[in-house]
């Protein structure tokens, strides 16, 4: 595995060799098999069957066994593994975007990094990551992004038009503080990776 540290930490590239691809495939397979076993357990375990019959849908023991067998179908579990390995390897070359940057979805790059046992944005909070993401928009350099964060001054944008100036102003101290923390993290990142 080779990590290419980018001036924009959210865009750091992780390159995998064949051994790394094998590791990520095996870890994906293990996670999916564990999930399948857990689903089958919930289909068959008496208390969970009773809860399912009461709260979801009534089903016979035979129907529960059939559902468990579907979850335990190893071919189904392995069906997409090769494609998913390619997708995860591609994500490791993409930019972080998801819960880690205040975007309401999972970040596949974070998940892929977790599978590989790395974290290219360790210690960076999601709010601070959102500020860093914004600081690099429009092609800013690392120095320009740092300047943007250092002197961050929020302005009332279109999304805030239905709120009063007082409501908007109430958030400014927190936003400025988050930008300062983002600046400090990014400055530390620059020094650690000699960028």
Rosetta blueprint (number, residue, H / E / L):
1 X L
2 X E
3 X E
4 X E
5 X L
6 X L
7 X L
8 X L
9 X H
10 X H
11 X H
12 X L
13 X E
14 X E
15 X E
16 X L
17 X L
18 X H
19 X H
20 X H
21 X H
22 X H
23 X H
24 X H
25 X H
26 X H
27 X H
28 X H
29 X H
30 X H
31 X H
32 X H
33 X H
34 X H
35 X H
36 X H
37 X H
38 X H
39 X H
40 X H
41 X H
42 X H
43 X H
44 X H
45 X L
46 X H
47 X H
48 X H
49 X H
50 X H
51 X H
52 X H
53 X H
54 X H
55 X H
56 X L
57 X L
58 X L
59 X L
60 X L
61 X H
62 X H
63 X H
64 X H
65 X H
66 X H
67 X H
68 X H
69 X H
70 X H
71 X H
72 X L
73 X L
74 X H
75 X H
76 X H
77 X H
78 X H
79 X L
80 X L
81 X H
82 X H
83 X H
84 X H
85 X H
86 X H
87 X H
88 X H
89 X H
90 X H
91 X H
92 X L
93 X L
94 X L
95 X L
96 X L
97 X L
98 X L
99 X H
100 X H
101 X H
102 X L
103 X L
104 X L
105 X L
106 X L
107 X L
108 X H
109 X H
110 X H
111 X H
112 X H
113 X H
114 X H
115 X H
116 X H
117 X L
118 X L
119 X L
120 X L
121 X L
122 X L
123 X L
124 X L
125 X L
126 X H
127 X H
128 X H
129 X H
130 X H
131 X H
132 X H
133 X H
134 X H
135 X H
136 X L
137 X H
138 X H
139 X H
140 X L
141 X L
142 X H
143 X H
144 X H
145 X H
146 X H
147 X H
148 X H
149 X H
150 X H
151 X L
152 X L
153 X L
154 X L
155 X L
156 X L
157 X L
158 X H
159 X H
160 X H
161 X L
162 X L
163 X L
164 X L
165 X H
166 X H
167 X H
168 X H
169 X H
170 X H
171 X H
172 X H
173 X H
174 X H
175 X H
176 X H
177 X H
178 X H
179 X H
180 X H
181 X H
182 X H
183 X H
184 X H
185 X H
186 X H
187 X H
188 X H
189 X H
190 X H
191 X H
192 X H
193 X L
194 X L
195 X L
